[in-house]
Amino acid sequence: MQPKSEAPKGRKSPKLKRMGLHERAAARMRTMIIRGELPPGSQTQETKLSKELGVSRTPLREAMKVLAAEGLIELRPNRSPRIADIAVEDISELFEALAGIERLAAELAAERATERDLARLRTLQTRMEGHHRNGKLDDYFAINGEIHNTIVRMARNTPLREAHETLISRAERARYLALGANRRWSNSVDEHADILAALEARDGDAAGRLLGAHVARTGTALLEVLATSQPKQTAA
């Protein structure tokens, strides 16, 4: 009986390994796109990416399908996939939707968060402020995103969380670009401190208003960054 029970495990392991490879490749490529290492409009080079990511072409192509579904890569028939441009016309609507979702999440979180939730949020805030003082934008960005996701989870509303997850993947690259502006980076730290204070005070109206405005201002900052960079791109 023992050989029969081992056989299915042996057949399944390659598939599980491959899934892990393409998921890891997608995560790494997503980070490269968000941080501008794979710039908008550039064509992907399979051979170079395969070597850099340490995967073969099959899991790399599966990873690209995942990123295409997130709007980060454009798959083109008989042509190399390209990194999607940031669509300026979509930014306002995207951040308007995110602001509404996170505003509601903060209102609910102020009521439903446990003391343990708030303690974790305080810890994240302290770490984020440290990264800001030390000028570590990448580390700051990671913690910043974790704070937003934590507040949404604290709302304890599954449809709200799922809607947020769908939109936030499309906004990550835009958020990183907006935070790259020094003034927005500093303002963001102060705004997060105010949001945390409202949540700790269990003031749902204030927490929702502050977080909604915070997300909306990030969208506005991004549009300003894109507006100033547009002439440079055209001149090039």
C-alpha positions as CSV (number, residue, x, y, z in Angstrom):
1,M,0.0,0.0,0.0
2,Q,2.9,2.4,0.7
3,P,4.1,2.7,-2.9
4,K,0.6,3.7,-4.1
5,S,0.4,6.5,-1.6
6,E,3.8,7.9,-2.6
7,A,3.1,7.8,-6.4
8,P,0.6,10.7,-6.5
9,K,3.0,12.9,-4.4
10,G,5.7,12.3,-6.9
11,R,3.5,13.3,-9.8
12,K,2.3,16.5,-8.2
13,S,5.6,17.9,-7.0
14,P,6.8,19.2,-10.4
15,K,3.6,21.1,-10.9
16,L,3.8,22.7,-7.5
17,K,7.4,23.7,-8.1
18,R,6.5,25.3,-11.4
19,M,3.7,27.3,-9.9
20,G,6.1,28.5,-7.2
21,L,8.5,29.6,-9.9
22,H,6.1,31.6,-12.0
23,E,4.6,33.2,-8.9
24,R,8.1,34.2,-7.7
25,A,9.0,35.5,-11.2
26,A,5.8,37.5,-11.3
27,A,6.5,39.0,-7.9
28,R,10.0,40.0,-8.9
29,M,9.0,41.5,-12.2
30,R,6.1,43.4,-10.5
31,T,8.7,45.0,-8.2
32,M,10.9,45.8,-11.2
33,I,8.1,47.5,-13.0
34,I,6.9,49.4,-10.0
35,R,10.4,50.7,-9.3
36,G,11.0,51.7,-12.9
37,E,13.7,49.1,-13.5
38,L,11.5,47.9,-16.4
39,P,10.4,51.3,-17.7
40,P,7.0,52.0,-19.3
41,G,6.9,51.2,-23.0
42,S,10.0,49.0,-23.0
43,Q,9.9,45.6,-24.7
44,T,10.6,42.6,-22.5
45,Q,13.7,40.5,-23.4
46,E,12.9,36.9,-22.5
47,T,16.5,35.6,-22.6
48,K,17.8,38.4,-20.4
49,L,14.9,38.2,-18.0
50,S,15.1,34.5,-17.7
51,K,18.7,34.7,-16.7
52,E,18.1,37.6,-14.3
53,L,15.2,35.9,-12.6
54,G,16.7,32.4,-12.7
55,V,13.8,30.8,-14.4
56,S,13.2,29.1,-17.8
57,R,11.0,30.7,-20.4
58,T,7.9,28.7,-19.5
59,P,7.4,30.0,-16.0
60,L,8.5,33.5,-17.2
61,R,5.7,33.5,-19.8
62,E,3.2,32.4,-17.1
63,A,4.4,35.2,-14.9
64,M,3.8,37.7,-17.8
65,K,0.2,36.5,-18.1
66,V,-0.3,37.2,-14.4
67,L,1.1,40.7,-14.9
68,A,-0.9,41.3,-18.0
69,A,-4.1,40.6,-16.1
70,E,-2.9,43.3,-13.6
71,G,-2.5,45.8,-16.4
72,L,1.3,46.0,-16.0
73,I,2.3,44.2,-19.2
74,E,0.8,44.2,-22.7
75,L,0.8,40.8,-24.5
76,R,1.0,41.3,-28.3
77,P,0.5,38.6,-31.0
78,N,3.8,37.7,-32.7
79,R,5.6,40.5,-30.9
80,S,7.5,40.7,-27.6
81,P,5.4,41.8,-24.6
82,R,5.9,45.3,-23.5
83,I,5.7,47.1,-20.2
84,A,2.4,49.0,-20.2
85,D,2.4,52.8,-20.0
86,I,0.9,54.6,-17.1
87,A,-2.4,55.7,-18.6
88,V,-2.9,59.3,-17.4
89,E,-6.5,59.3,-18.3
90,D,-7.2,56.4,-15.9
91,I,-5.3,57.9,-12.9
92,S,-8.1,60.1,-11.7
93,E,-10.7,57.4,-11.8
94,L,-8.5,54.8,-10.2
95,F,-7.5,56.9,-7.3
96,E,-11.1,58.2,-6.9
97,A,-12.2,54.6,-6.5
98,L,-9.3,53.7,-4.1
99,A,-10.1,56.8,-2.0
100,G,-13.7,55.7,-1.6
101,I,-12.8,52.1,-0.7
102,E,-10.2,53.1,1.8
103,R,-12.4,55.8,3.3
104,L,-15.1,53.2,4.0
105,A,-12.4,50.8,5.3
106,A,-11.1,53.3,7.8
107,E,-14.6,54.1,9.0
108,L,-15.3,50.5,9.7
109,A,-11.8,49.8,11.1
110,A,-12.2,52.5,13.7
111,E,-15.2,50.5,15.0
112,R,-14.0,47.0,14.5
113,A,-10.2,47.0,15.1
114,T,-8.9,45.2,18.1
115,E,-6.3,46.6,20.4
116,R,-3.8,44.1,18.8
117,D,-4.7,45.5,15.4
118,L,-3.9,49.0,16.5
119,A,-0.7,48.0,18.2
120,R,0.5,46.4,14.9
121,L,-0.5,49.6,13.1
122,R,1.5,51.7,15.6
123,T,4.6,49.4,15.1
124,L,4.3,49.8,11.3
125,Q,4.0,53.6,11.6
126,T,7.1,53.8,13.7
127,R,9.1,51.7,11.2
128,M,7.8,53.8,8.3
129,E,8.9,57.0,10.0
130,G,12.3,55.5,10.6
131,H,12.7,54.7,6.9
132,H,11.6,58.2,6.0
133,R,14.3,59.7,8.3
134,N,16.9,57.5,6.8
135,G,15.9,58.2,3.2
136,K,15.0,54.6,2.4
137,L,12.3,55.0,-0.1
138,D,11.9,51.4,-1.1
139,D,11.6,50.2,2.5
140,Y,9.2,53.1,3.2
141,F,7.1,52.2,0.2
142,A,6.8,48.6,1.3
143,I,5.7,49.5,4.9
144,N,3.4,52.2,3.5
145,G,1.6,49.7,1.4
146,E,1.4,47.3,4.3
147,I,-0.3,50.0,6.4
148,H,-3.0,50.6,3.8
149,N,-3.6,46.9,3.4
150,T,-3.8,46.4,7.2
151,I,-6.4,49.2,7.6
152,V,-8.5,47.5,4.9
153,R,-8.2,44.1,6.6
154,M,-9.1,45.8,10.0
155,A,-12.5,46.7,8.4
156,R,-13.3,42.9,8.4
157,N,-15.3,43.1,5.2
158,T,-14.4,40.5,2.6
159,P,-16.0,42.1,-0.5
160,L,-14.3,45.4,0.4
161,R,-11.0,43.8,0.8
162,E,-11.3,41.9,-2.5
163,A,-12.2,45.1,-4.3
164,H,-9.2,46.9,-2.8
165,E,-6.9,44.0,-3.8
166,T,-8.1,44.3,-7.4
167,L,-7.4,48.0,-7.6
168,I,-4.3,48.4,-5.5
169,S,-2.3,46.1,-7.9
170,R,-3.0,48.6,-10.7
171,A,-2.1,51.6,-8.5
172,E,1.3,50.3,-7.1
173,R,3.5,51.7,-9.8
174,A,1.6,55.0,-9.7
175,R,1.9,55.2,-5.9
176,Y,5.7,54.6,-6.0
177,L,6.2,57.3,-8.6
178,A,4.1,59.8,-6.6
179,L,6.0,59.1,-3.4
180,G,9.2,59.8,-5.3
181,A,8.4,63.5,-5.1
182,N,10.1,64.7,-1.9
183,R,7.2,67.0,-0.9
184,R,4.6,64.2,-1.2
185,W,6.8,61.8,0.7
186,S,7.1,64.1,3.7
187,N,3.4,65.0,3.6
188,S,2.5,61.3,3.5
189,V,4.3,60.6,6.8
190,D,2.4,63.4,8.6
191,E,-1.0,62.3,7.1
192,H,-0.4,58.7,8.2
193,A,0.2,59.9,11.8
194,D,-3.1,61.7,11.8
195,I,-4.9,58.7,10.4
196,L,-3.5,56.5,13.1
197,A,-4.5,59.0,15.8
198,A,-8.1,59.0,14.5
199,L,-8.2,55.2,14.4
200,E,-6.9,55.0,18.0
201,A,-9.5,57.5,19.1
202,R,-12.2,55.3,17.4
203,D,-13.3,58.3,15.4
204,G,-14.5,56.7,12.2
205,D,-15.6,59.9,10.5
206,A,-12.2,61.5,11.0
207,A,-10.3,58.4,10.1
208,G,-12.3,57.9,6.9
209,R,-12.1,61.5,5.9
210,L,-8.3,61.7,6.5
211,L,-7.5,58.4,4.7
212,G,-9.8,59.2,1.7
213,A,-8.2,62.6,1.3
214,H,-4.7,61.1,1.7
215,V,-5.3,58.6,-1.2
216,A,-6.8,61.3,-3.4
217,R,-3.8,63.6,-2.8
218,T,-1.5,60.8,-3.9
219,G,-3.4,60.6,-7.2
220,T,-3.1,64.4,-7.6
221,A,0.6,64.2,-6.8
222,L,1.1,61.6,-9.5
223,L,-0.7,63.6,-12.1
224,E,1.6,66.5,-11.3
225,V,4.7,64.3,-11.6
226,L,3.5,63.0,-15.0
227,A,2.7,66.5,-16.2
228,T,6.2,67.7,-15.5
229,S,7.8,64.7,-17.0
230,Q,5.7,64.7,-20.2
231,P,7.7,67.5,-22.0
232,K,10.9,65.7,-21.2
233,Q,9.7,62.5,-22.7
234,T,8.4,64.3,-25.8
235,A,11.7,66.1,-26.3
236,A,13.6,62.9,-26.1
